[in-house]
Amino acid sequence: CTVRMELAKKNMEKGKDGLFKRLGGQEGITQFIDRLYDLVAVDNRLKSKFGGKDLKKMKEGQYVYMTELLGGPKVYKGADLVEIHKGVGLTDYEFDCFLANMEKALTGLGMEDETVDEVIVTSEDIRAPLLNRARGLAAHAKLVDGKSVLERFGGEMNVEAVVEMMYGGFRGDPRVRFFYEFTKEKLEQWKLKMTQVMVGAFGGAITYEDSKLRTSHYKLNITDYHFDCLMEIVSQVLRDAGRDEGIIAEVLINLQPARADVTTGFTVRMEVARKNVEKGKDVMFQRLGGSKGLDDLLEQLYKIGWADKRIAHLLMKDIEVIKRGQGAYIGELLGGPKSYKGRELIETHQSLGINDYHFDCFMGNIARAMMGAGHPESLINEVLVSIEPSRASILGNHNRQKQGLVRDGVSLIERFGGDPNIEAAVENLFDRCLEDPRVQFHFERAKNKQRQIRRQFSNYLIGCFGGMETYDSTGLRKAHYNINITDYHFDVLTTLFLESCEYIKVDQSAAQDALLVLARARPDITTGCAVRLELAIKKRILHGEDELFQRMGAFEGVTTVLDRLFECLERDKRVNMFFEGTKLISVKKSACEYMMHALGGPADYHGPTLKAAHSVLQLSDYHFDSFLQNFARGMRDSGLSSETIDDATIVLEPLRFEILKIVVK
């Protein structure tokens, strides 16, 4: 898919007129739009957006607009896309479904794969205006004394200068260098795009769409560790440029929301692979072709390694001995016979000067060798997941989390004010979380449980900041995996943490370093929810929206769940004030019709938009989280499986932003 899309983009860079001709000119566009709307009209996922509309008039506008978009004459004189779709409430999911129908229509008309790819790439550019949403990074730019971050930063030219320094920092740091080896042309493109991203994030003109971030990074193996390294480097670059700690703090906060777009692809692929590996490595070893397949893979890997100037110098001595040792070790690691009898990895590699950059190159070469051998992407990911833990042993940096804690010879825990200040910050943070409706739901616990969590969190930070380690952080992911904590919730937590640091008068530099350390916990806290969300979206696109509806028992099953839901809501003191009075029957009827449709059932809801329906209610994230909890309870009481409960809850999660009128990130 990556190769196809990249080739399509390159073709589009040559001009769209060739695409217009290959589509059959005006006649071909007309046939395409006719076929597209035939498909949309019977797609249960999109019916509600087109039902009751004048399809003939819509198609006439589409004929003209798509003609121009796909390289034909510039004759479109209609309204702006933002204006046309204002209030429609389209989502990324619906846009993806629309693109899937476009692909189906073009394929049905006999178009070549290359042509279909180019149409999809071109159409992707209209996602943001079509969805009529606030752009994610820009939503975080704040005014201080009437000035945006960009103005206080010194304008676009200063951003360009910092981007130059950032590239030097990225290129010189072995932890992330692998991702920044560009040709001269590619480097100029990166600098331009990075400048556009930062200018938009700082409150300037938006010339780079946030939606492209995920697309361009999805297939890269950029982890949260790498992203944390990037933030550390950005922070240091700004300090070297003489920026004050206040502006550094704002820059880091404004860039943090990009994390999900940059790392989600890797997170999802690796989590799926990890779960497959847990079923047994012997299966993976057999899928590789057993000992013969592994030998062939290693032979190809070494051919690539010899030709790779970045790591060839590491293969200069005793090559046959190295191959035998690696073959035995990797074979055992991937589920083969336990035949490795060599030295400890750190002892074997300590004199070679290997760093993250070399290891990333090696991992990239493994993926390349496996692709060359025709192995599927799922198996490649499983192999990489199995080998990745060896990084710390090979590099001798088991304690990577300690990196960056010392500044000018003083540890972070000392700069923060020691254990007492950490405990005070945690107490203040938890008090804020219990009062902030955006995260209150996740912090409401019995008093003894709250005291336990506060103590554990204090001990966790003390260890992370360089003090005595008394908390075992290996259980963090397991403890949070089945909790629906999103990046949105984690961003709120980090914002409140900075406020707590300011309240107890922690030095700004120490607070920023503490924030970077805290950010390292993000993957353990949010991965479970992120993976479930991504897989649920893919499942709905692959199998159709009504698959979940049918799995829940269709109309009868969903009705049972909703009846149980309202029983729970009426007894729940956190939210029952919204479900009282004479209008309860009509509220329940409208809510059930909407949720029936949201879960993949018939589109019988004809009421106001969610935003309008809830505009007079003082709802908060706390209320929405309580509602979801009751919804999950209703499904569980109705006998639905954990997987179905997860999928249904994830389907409703995006409604949070429309109901609560939150700016979409």
ROKOL-155444 format. One line per 4 residues: number of its first residue (from 1); their letters; for each residue x, y, z of C-alpha. Coordinates in steps of 0.2 Angstrom, whole numbers, plus 5000, padded with zeros to 4 digits. Layout:
N
NUM	a	X Y Z ~ ...
END
This chain:
665
1	ctvr	5000 5000 5000 ~ 5014 5012 5005 ~ 5023 5009 4988 ~ 5007 5011 4978
5	mela	5002 5027 4987 ~ 5020 5034 4985 ~ 5020 5030 4966 ~ 5003 5038 4964
9	kknm	5009 5054 4973 ~ 5024 5055 4961 ~ 5013 5053 4946 ~ 5002 5067 4953
13	ekgk	5017 5078 4954 ~ 5019 5077 4936 ~ 5002 5084 4933 ~ 4983 5078 4934
17	dglf	4979 5081 4916 ~ 4985 5063 4912 ~ 4974 5056 4925 ~ 4958 5065 4918
21	krlg	4961 5057 4901 ~ 4964 5040 4908 ~ 4948 5041 4918 ~ 4939 5044 4901
25	gqeg	4937 5063 4901 ~ 4921 5071 4905 ~ 4911 5055 4900 ~ 4921 5044 4912
29	itqf	4920 5056 4926 ~ 4901 5056 4924 ~ 4900 5037 4924 ~ 4911 5037 4939
33	idrl	4900 5049 4949 ~ 4884 5039 4944 ~ 4892 5023 4950 ~ 4898 5030 4966
37	ydlv	4881 5037 4971 ~ 4873 5021 4967 ~ 4885 5013 4979 ~ 4883 5026 4993
41	avdn	4864 5025 4992 ~ 4864 5007 4998 ~ 4879 5009 5010 ~ 4871 5008 5028
45	rlks	4886 5017 5034 ~ 4883 5032 5024 ~ 4864 5032 5021 ~ 4860 5044 5035
49	kfgg	4871 5058 5027 ~ 4862 5056 5010 ~ 4845 5051 5015 ~ 4831 5064 5011
53	kdlk	4844 5074 5000 ~ 4842 5079 4982 ~ 4854 5067 4975 ~ 4852 5073 4957
57	kmke	4857 5090 4962 ~ 4872 5083 4973 ~ 4878 5073 4958 ~ 4877 5088 4946
61	gqyv	4889 5098 4958 ~ 4900 5083 4960 ~ 4902 5081 4941 ~ 4909 5098 4940
65	ymte	4919 5098 4956 ~ 4927 5081 4953 ~ 4931 5086 4935 ~ 4942 5100 4941
69	llgg	4949 5090 4956 ~ 4955 5076 4944 ~ 4963 5087 4931 ~ 4949 5093 4920
73	pkvy	4944 5110 4915 ~ 4943 5123 4930 ~ 4924 5126 4929 ~ 4918 5124 4947
77	kgad	4909 5139 4953 ~ 4900 5131 4968 ~ 4901 5135 4987 ~ 4917 5132 4997
81	lvei	4918 5114 5004 ~ 4919 5120 5022 ~ 4902 5130 5019 ~ 4894 5115 5010
85	hkgv	4897 5103 5024 ~ 4895 5114 5039 ~ 4884 5106 5051 ~ 4884 5089 5042
89	gltd	4895 5081 5056 ~ 4905 5070 5044 ~ 4919 5059 5053 ~ 4935 5051 5047
93	yefd	4926 5035 5047 ~ 4913 5041 5035 ~ 4926 5049 5024 ~ 4935 5032 5024
97	cfla	4919 5023 5019 ~ 4916 5036 5005 ~ 4934 5033 4998 ~ 4931 5014 4999
101	nmek	4916 5017 4988 ~ 4926 5027 4976 ~ 4938 5013 4975 ~ 4925 5001 4972
105	altg	4916 5012 4959 ~ 4932 5014 4949 ~ 4937 4996 4950 ~ 4920 4991 4944
109	lgme	4922 5003 4929 ~ 4938 4993 4924 ~ 4951 5006 4929 ~ 4969 5001 4932
113	detv	4976 5000 4950 ~ 4988 5015 4947 ~ 4973 5026 4941 ~ 4963 5021 4956
117	devi	4977 5025 4968 ~ 4979 5042 4960 ~ 4961 5046 4962 ~ 4961 5041 4981
121	vtse	4977 5051 4984 ~ 4970 5066 4976 ~ 4953 5065 4986 ~ 4963 5063 5002
125	dira	4968 5081 5001 ~ 4950 5087 5004 ~ 4947 5077 5020 ~ 4950 5091 5032
129	plln	4939 5104 5023 ~ 4926 5091 5020 ~ 4925 5086 5039 ~ 4925 5105 5043
133	rarg	4935 5102 5059 ~ 4947 5112 5069 ~ 4965 5107 5065 ~ 4973 5097 5079
137	laah	4989 5105 5083 ~ 4982 5123 5080 ~ 4969 5120 5093 ~ 4983 5121 5106
141	aklv	4990 5138 5101 ~ 4986 5150 5115 ~ 4986 5169 5116 ~ 4996 5178 5129
145	dgks	4994 5197 5131 ~ 4985 5196 5114 ~ 5000 5187 5105 ~ 5001 5170 5098
149	vler	5015 5158 5101 ~ 5021 5162 5084 ~ 5022 5180 5087 ~ 5031 5178 5104
153	fgge	5043 5166 5095 ~ 5048 5179 5083 ~ 5038 5175 5067 ~ 5041 5162 5053
157	mnve	5059 5166 5050 ~ 5064 5161 5068 ~ 5054 5145 5066 ~ 5064 5141 5050
161	avve	5080 5144 5059 ~ 5075 5133 5074 ~ 5070 5119 5061 ~ 5088 5120 5054
165	mmyg	5095 5117 5071 ~ 5082 5103 5075 ~ 5088 5094 5060 ~ 5106 5095 5065
169	gfrg	5101 5088 5082 ~ 5091 5074 5075 ~ 5105 5070 5063 ~ 5118 5070 5076
173	dprv	5108 5059 5089 ~ 5111 5040 5086 ~ 5094 5037 5095 ~ 5084 5045 5080
177	rffy	5097 5047 5066 ~ 5090 5032 5057 ~ 5074 5042 5052 ~ 5083 5058 5046
181	eftk	5095 5052 5033 ~ 5088 5062 5018 ~ 5094 5066 5001 ~ 5096 5084 4998
185	ekle	5079 5086 4989 ~ 5071 5076 5003 ~ 5079 5086 5016 ~ 5072 5103 5009
189	qwkl	5055 5095 5008 ~ 5056 5090 5026 ~ 5062 5107 5032 ~ 5048 5115 5023
193	kmtq	5034 5103 5030 ~ 5042 5104 5047 ~ 5041 5123 5047 ~ 5023 5122 5040
197	vmvg	5018 5111 5054 ~ 5026 5121 5068 ~ 5020 5138 5061 ~ 5002 5131 5061
201	afgg	5004 5123 5078 ~ 5010 5140 5085 ~ 4995 5149 5079 ~ 5000 5155 5061
205	aity	4993 5150 5044 ~ 4989 5132 5042 ~ 4997 5126 5026 ~ 5000 5108 5031
209	edsk	4985 5097 5035 ~ 4987 5087 5051 ~ 4978 5072 5043 ~ 4994 5070 5032
213	lrts	5005 5067 5048 ~ 4997 5050 5051 ~ 4998 5045 5033 ~ 5016 5049 5031
217	hykl	5022 5041 5047 ~ 5010 5026 5048 ~ 5022 5013 5040 ~ 5038 5020 5049
221	nitd	5044 5011 5065 ~ 5044 5027 5076 ~ 5041 5022 5094 ~ 5036 5033 5109
225	yhfd	5054 5031 5114 ~ 5059 5039 5098 ~ 5046 5053 5100 ~ 5052 5056 5117
229	clme	5070 5058 5111 ~ 5064 5070 5098 ~ 5055 5081 5111 ~ 5071 5081 5122
233	ivsq	5081 5087 5107 ~ 5069 5100 5103 ~ 5069 5106 5121 ~ 5088 5107 5121
237	vlrd	5089 5116 5104 ~ 5077 5129 5110 ~ 5088 5131 5126 ~ 5104 5133 5115
241	agrd	5094 5146 5105 ~ 5092 5156 5121 ~ 5073 5153 5122 ~ 5065 5155 5140
245	egii	5057 5141 5149 ~ 5040 5147 5147 ~ 5040 5147 5128 ~ 5049 5130 5128
249	aevl	5035 5123 5138 ~ 5022 5130 5126 ~ 5031 5123 5111 ~ 5032 5106 5119
253	inlq	5014 5106 5124 ~ 5009 5111 5106 ~ 5019 5098 5098 ~ 5014 5083 5110
257	para	4997 5080 5101 ~ 5007 5075 5085 ~ 5013 5060 5095 ~ 4998 5049 5091
261	dvtt	4999 5053 5072 ~ 5018 5049 5072 ~ 5018 5033 5083 ~ 5001 5025 5081
265	gftv	5005 5015 5065 ~ 5020 5006 5074 ~ 5010 5004 5091 ~ 4996 4995 5082
269	rmev	5007 4984 5071 ~ 5018 4979 5086 ~ 5004 4976 5098 ~ 4995 4964 5086
273	arkn	5012 4956 5082 ~ 5015 4954 5101 ~ 4999 4946 5104 ~ 5002 4933 5090
277	vekg	5019 4930 5097 ~ 5011 4926 5114 ~ 5002 4911 5106 ~ 5019 4903 5103
281	kdvm	5035 4907 5095 ~ 5037 4889 5087 ~ 5023 4894 5075 ~ 5033 4909 5070
285	fqrl	5049 4899 5067 ~ 5039 4886 5056 ~ 5031 4901 5046 ~ 5049 4907 5043
289	ggsk	5053 4890 5035 ~ 5062 4882 5050 ~ 5081 4881 5050 ~ 5082 4881 5031
293	gldd	5071 4897 5030 ~ 5081 4905 5044 ~ 5098 4901 5035 ~ 5092 4908 5019
297	lleq	5086 4924 5028 ~ 5103 4926 5037 ~ 5112 4924 5021 ~ 5102 4938 5012
301	lyki	5103 4949 5028 ~ 5122 4948 5027 ~ 5123 4952 5009 ~ 5113 4967 5013
305	gwad	5124 4971 5028 ~ 5140 4970 5018 ~ 5133 4983 5005 ~ 5126 4994 5019
309	kria	5140 5007 5023 ~ 5131 5012 5039 ~ 5135 4995 5047 ~ 5147 4986 5036
313	hllm	5162 4990 5047 ~ 5154 4980 5061 ~ 5155 4964 5050 ~ 5174 4965 5046
317	kdie	5180 4952 5058 ~ 5177 4933 5060 ~ 5162 4934 5049 ~ 5158 4916 5049
321	vikr	5159 4915 5068 ~ 5147 4930 5069 ~ 5135 4922 5057 ~ 5135 4905 5067
325	gqga	5132 4914 5083 ~ 5119 4926 5077 ~ 5110 4911 5068 ~ 5109 4901 5084
329	yige	5104 4916 5095 ~ 5091 4923 5083 ~ 5084 4906 5079 ~ 5082 4902 5097
333	llgg	5074 4920 5099 ~ 5061 4916 5085 ~ 5056 4899 5092 ~ 5069 4887 5085
337	pksy	5080 4875 5094 ~ 5089 4881 5110 ~ 5106 4880 5103 ~ 5115 4897 5107
341	kgre	5130 4894 5119 ~ 5139 4910 5117 ~ 5143 4924 5128 ~ 5131 4937 5135
345	liet	5125 4950 5122 ~ 5133 4965 5131 ~ 5149 4956 5133 ~ 5149 4951 5114
349	hqsl	5146 4969 5108 ~ 5153 4980 5121 ~ 5169 4984 5111 ~ 5160 4987 5095
353	gind	5153 5004 5099 ~ 5136 5000 5093 ~ 5122 5012 5096 ~ 5103 5014 5092
357	yhfd	5107 5020 5075 ~ 5116 5004 5070 ~ 5103 4994 5078 ~ 5089 5003 5069
361	cfmg	5099 5000 5052 ~ 5100 4981 5057 ~ 5082 4980 5060 ~ 5078 4989 5044
365	niar	5089 4977 5035 ~ 5080 4962 5043 ~ 5063 4969 5036 ~ 5071 4972 5019
369	ammg	5078 4954 5018 ~ 5061 4947 5024 ~ 5051 4957 5011 ~ 5064 4951 4998
373	aghp	5060 4933 5003 ~ 5041 4936 5001 ~ 5036 4935 5019 ~ 5020 4944 5024
377	esli	5020 4960 5034 ~ 5012 4951 5049 ~ 5027 4939 5050 ~ 5039 4953 5048
381	nevl	5031 4963 5062 ~ 5032 4947 5073 ~ 5050 4945 5070 ~ 5054 4963 5074
385	vsie	5044 4962 5090 ~ 5054 4947 5095 ~ 5071 4954 5092 ~ 5068 4972 5098
389	psra	5070 4968 5117 ~ 5088 4963 5113 ~ 5092 4981 5109 ~ 5095 4985 5128
393	silg	5107 4970 5130 ~ 5117 4974 5114 ~ 5118 4992 5118 ~ 5121 4990 5136
397	nhnr	5108 5003 5141 ~ 5095 4993 5151 ~ 5092 5010 5160 ~ 5088 5020 5145
401	qkqg	5074 5029 5155 ~ 5088 5037 5165 ~ 5095 5047 5150 ~ 5092 5065 5150
405	lvrd	5089 5067 5169 ~ 5106 5076 5173 ~ 5108 5094 5168 ~ 5124 5103 5172
409	gvsl	5129 5089 5184 ~ 5113 5090 5194 ~ 5100 5076 5194 ~ 5082 5079 5190
413	ierf	5076 5074 5207 ~ 5087 5087 5215 ~ 5082 5100 5203 ~ 5064 5096 5206
417	ggdp	5066 5098 5225 ~ 5068 5080 5231 ~ 5055 5067 5237 ~ 5045 5080 5247
421	niea	5041 5091 5232 ~ 5037 5076 5221 ~ 5024 5070 5234 ~ 5017 5087 5235
425	aven	5016 5088 5216 ~ 5007 5072 5215 ~ 4995 5077 5229 ~ 4991 5093 5220
429	lfdr	4989 5084 5204 ~ 4977 5071 5210 ~ 4966 5085 5219 ~ 4965 5094 5202
433	cled	4961 5078 5193 ~ 4947 5074 5205 ~ 4940 5092 5201 ~ 4943 5092 5182
437	prvq	4928 5084 5173 ~ 4939 5079 5159 ~ 4948 5066 5169 ~ 4938 5065 5185
441	fhfe	4930 5048 5180 ~ 4947 5039 5180 ~ 4952 5046 5197 ~ 4937 5043 5207
445	rakn	4941 5028 5219 ~ 4938 5023 5237 ~ 4948 5034 5249 ~ 4960 5019 5253
449	kqrq	4962 5015 5235 ~ 4966 5033 5231 ~ 4979 5034 5244 ~ 4987 5018 5237
453	irrq	4987 5025 5219 ~ 4994 5042 5225 ~ 5008 5033 5234 ~ 5012 5022 5219
457	fsny	5013 5037 5208 ~ 5024 5046 5219 ~ 5036 5031 5220 ~ 5035 5029 5201
461	ligc	5040 5047 5198 ~ 5054 5047 5212 ~ 5062 5032 5203 ~ 5060 5040 5185
465	fggm	5067 5056 5191 ~ 5083 5047 5197 ~ 5079 5043 5215 ~ 5077 5026 5224
469	etyd	5066 5014 5213 ~ 5053 5006 5224 ~ 5039 5004 5211 ~ 5040 4990 5198
473	stgl	5034 4999 5182 ~ 5033 4983 5171 ~ 5015 4981 5177 ~ 5009 4999 5171
477	rkah	5003 4993 5154 ~ 4994 4978 5161 ~ 4986 4988 5174 ~ 4979 5001 5161
481	ynin	4977 4990 5146 ~ 4958 4988 5147 ~ 4954 5006 5153 ~ 4948 5018 5139
485	itdy	4962 5031 5143 ~ 4965 5040 5127 ~ 4979 5052 5121 ~ 4966 5066 5125
489	hfdv	4965 5061 5143 ~ 4984 5059 5145 ~ 4986 5077 5137 ~ 4974 5084 5150
493	lttl	4985 5075 5164 ~ 5001 5082 5158 ~ 4993 5100 5157 ~ 4987 5098 5175
497	fles	5004 5091 5180 ~ 5013 5107 5174 ~ 5000 5117 5184 ~ 5004 5107 5199
501	ceyi	5023 5110 5197 ~ 5019 5129 5195 ~ 5009 5129 5211 ~ 5022 5122 5221
505	kvdq	5035 5133 5213 ~ 5046 5120 5204 ~ 5059 5127 5193 ~ 5052 5128 5175
509	saaq	5067 5119 5167 ~ 5065 5105 5180 ~ 5046 5105 5177 ~ 5049 5103 5158
513	dall	5061 5089 5160 ~ 5049 5080 5172 ~ 5035 5082 5159 ~ 5047 5073 5146
517	vlar	5050 5059 5159 ~ 5031 5058 5162 ~ 5027 5057 5144 ~ 5037 5040 5143
521	arpd	5023 5032 5153 ~ 5011 5037 5139 ~ 5012 5021 5128 ~ 5009 5010 5144
525	ittg	4994 5020 5149 ~ 4986 5023 5132 ~ 4991 5008 5120 ~ 4977 4997 5125
529	cavr	4963 5010 5121 ~ 4973 5015 5105 ~ 4975 4998 5098 ~ 4956 4993 5102
533	lela	4951 5009 5093 ~ 4961 5006 5078 ~ 4956 4988 5076 ~ 4938 4992 5079
537	ikkr	4939 5005 5065 ~ 4947 4993 5053 ~ 4935 4979 5057 ~ 4920 4991 5053
541	ilhg	4928 4996 5037 ~ 4932 4979 5032 ~ 4916 4970 5037 ~ 4903 4984 5036
545	edel	4895 4994 5050 ~ 4880 4982 5052 ~ 4892 4968 5057 ~ 4893 4975 5075
549	fqrm	4874 4977 5075 ~ 4871 4959 5070 ~ 4884 4953 5083 ~ 4875 4962 5097
553	gafe	4859 4953 5092 ~ 4852 4965 5079 ~ 4836 4975 5084 ~ 4831 4964 5098
557	gvtt	4848 4962 5106 ~ 4852 4980 5105 ~ 4835 4985 5112 ~ 4839 4973 5127
561	vldr	4855 4982 5130 ~ 4848 4999 5129 ~ 4834 4995 5141 ~ 4847 4989 5153
565	lfec	4857 5005 5150 ~ 4843 5016 5155 ~ 4839 5006 5171 ~ 4857 5009 5176
569	lerd	4857 5027 5171 ~ 4841 5031 5181 ~ 4850 5023 5197 ~ 4867 5032 5194
573	krvn	4868 5048 5205 ~ 4882 5054 5194 ~ 4871 5056 5179 ~ 4852 5052 5183
577	mffe	4848 5071 5184 ~ 4849 5071 5165 ~ 4836 5057 5164 ~ 4822 5063 5175
581	gtkl	4806 5072 5173 ~ 4791 5071 5160 ~ 4802 5071 5145 ~ 4811 5055 5150
585	isvk	4801 5044 5138 ~ 4805 5055 5123 ~ 4823 5057 5128 ~ 4824 5038 5129
589	ksac	4816 5036 5112 ~ 4827 5048 5103 ~ 4843 5041 5112 ~ 4838 5023 5107
593	eymm	4835 5028 5089 ~ 4852 5037 5088 ~ 4862 5023 5097 ~ 4853 5010 5086
597	halg	4860 5019 5071 ~ 4877 5023 5078 ~ 4879 5004 5082 ~ 4876 4999 5064
601	gpad	4857 4998 5064 ~ 4844 5006 5053 ~ 4845 5025 5051 ~ 4828 5029 5059
605	yhgp	4835 5044 5069 ~ 4828 5061 5062 ~ 4831 5072 5077 ~ 4843 5087 5080
609	tlka	4862 5085 5079 ~ 4870 5078 5094 ~ 4878 5096 5097 ~ 4861 5104 5096
613	ahsv	4852 5091 5107 ~ 4865 5093 5121 ~ 4868 5112 5119 ~ 4858 5117 5135
617	lqls	4865 5103 5146 ~ 4880 5106 5157 ~ 4888 5090 5152 ~ 4906 5086 5155
621	dyhf	4919 5072 5151 ~ 4915 5065 5168 ~ 4897 5063 5163 ~ 4901 5055 5147
625	dsfl	4913 5043 5155 ~ 4900 5038 5167 ~ 4888 5035 5153 ~ 4900 5024 5144
629	qnfa	4903 5014 5160 ~ 4884 5011 5161 ~ 4883 5006 5143 ~ 4897 4993 5146
633	rgmr	4888 4987 5161 ~ 4872 4985 5151 ~ 4881 4975 5137 ~ 4889 4964 5150
637	dsgl	4872 4961 5159 ~ 4865 4956 5142 ~ 4878 4942 5140 ~ 4889 4950 5127
641	sset	4907 4946 5125 ~ 4922 4957 5130 ~ 4927 4959 5112 ~ 4909 4965 5107
645	idda	4909 4977 5123 ~ 4925 4984 5118 ~ 4920 4987 5099 ~ 4904 4995 5104
649	tivl	4911 5006 5117 ~ 4925 5012 5105 ~ 4911 5016 5092 ~ 4903 5028 5104
653	eplr	4919 5036 5110 ~ 4921 5048 5096 ~ 4904 5055 5100 ~ 4912 5063 5115
657	feil	4918 5078 5105 ~ 4902 5082 5097 ~ 4891 5080 5113 ~ 4904 5090 5123
661	kivv	4908 5103 5110 ~ 4927 5099 5112 ~ 4939 5105 5098 ~ 4944 5090 5089
665	k	4962 5086 5090
END
